[in-house]
Amino acid sequence: MALQTVLTQMQSGITYQVIGVDTQSVEYTDKLYKMGFVEGTPVELASAKIGDPIVVHIRGSRIALRKNEANQIRVEEL
């Protein structure tokens, strides 16, 4: 079984896939989906020397999210 975690706990050099979004806001969930955070989509931690926000590679783009936002996105190792 693959290790499940949230975006802020991802390790560099490992590819994960999105498995869900835990948010109460329908508008914010829609925003995340439009940015590419759809179930099954591969995502990797980007090399960035900042702590907050975190930067990830998803669907050919680099996306920066605040840690409190990234903690709402569940992922698992591929």
C-alpha positions as CSV (number, residue, x, y, z in Angstrom):
1,M,0.0,0.0,0.0
2,A,1.3,3.4,-0.9
3,L,2.2,5.9,1.8
4,Q,-0.5,8.6,2.1
5,T,0.3,12.1,3.3
6,V,-0.5,15.8,2.5
7,L,1.4,18.1,0.2
8,T,3.4,19.8,3.0
9,Q,4.9,16.4,4.0
10,M,6.1,15.4,0.5
11,Q,9.8,14.5,0.2
12,S,12.0,15.8,-2.6
13,G,12.7,13.4,-5.4
14,I,9.6,11.3,-4.9
15,T,6.6,11.4,-7.2
16,Y,3.2,11.4,-5.6
17,Q,-0.3,11.5,-7.0
18,V,-3.3,13.6,-5.8
19,I,-5.9,11.5,-4.0
20,G,-8.2,14.2,-2.7
21,V,-8.9,17.6,-1.3
22,D,-10.1,18.2,2.2
23,T,-11.7,21.6,2.3
24,Q,-15.1,23.0,3.3
25,S,-15.1,25.7,0.6
26,V,-16.6,24.7,-2.7
27,E,-15.0,27.7,-4.3
28,Y,-11.5,26.9,-3.1
29,T,-11.9,23.2,-4.2
30,D,-12.9,24.4,-7.7
31,K,-9.8,26.7,-7.7
32,L,-7.5,23.8,-6.8
33,Y,-9.1,21.6,-9.5
34,K,-8.6,24.3,-12.1
35,M,-4.9,24.5,-11.0
36,G,-4.5,20.8,-11.8
37,F,-5.0,19.2,-8.3
38,V,-7.3,16.4,-9.7
39,E,-7.3,12.9,-8.3
40,G,-4.7,10.7,-10.0
41,T,-2.5,13.6,-11.2
42,P,1.2,13.2,-10.5
43,V,2.8,15.9,-8.4
44,E,6.4,16.5,-7.2
45,L,8.0,18.9,-4.7
46,A,9.9,21.7,-6.6
47,S,13.3,22.8,-5.3
48,A,12.7,26.1,-3.7
49,K,14.5,27.7,-0.8
50,I,11.5,29.1,0.9
51,G,9.5,27.6,3.7
52,D,6.1,29.1,3.1
53,P,4.7,28.9,0.5
54,I,5.7,25.5,-0.9
55,V,6.2,25.1,-4.6
56,V,5.2,21.9,-6.5
57,H,5.4,20.7,-10.1
58,I,2.0,19.6,-11.4
59,R,0.9,19.2,-15.1
60,G,4.0,21.0,-16.4
61,S,3.5,24.0,-14.1
62,R,5.1,25.3,-10.9
63,I,2.4,26.1,-8.3
64,A,3.0,27.9,-5.0
65,L,0.6,27.3,-2.1
66,R,0.6,28.4,1.4
67,K,1.2,25.6,3.9
68,N,-2.3,25.9,5.3
69,E,-3.7,25.4,1.8
70,A,-1.3,22.6,1.0
71,N,-2.3,20.7,4.1
72,Q,-5.7,20.3,2.6
73,I,-4.4,18.3,-0.4
74,R,-4.0,14.6,0.2
75,V,-1.4,12.7,-1.9
76,E,0.2,9.2,-2.0
77,E,3.5,7.9,-3.3
78,L,3.5,6.4,-6.8
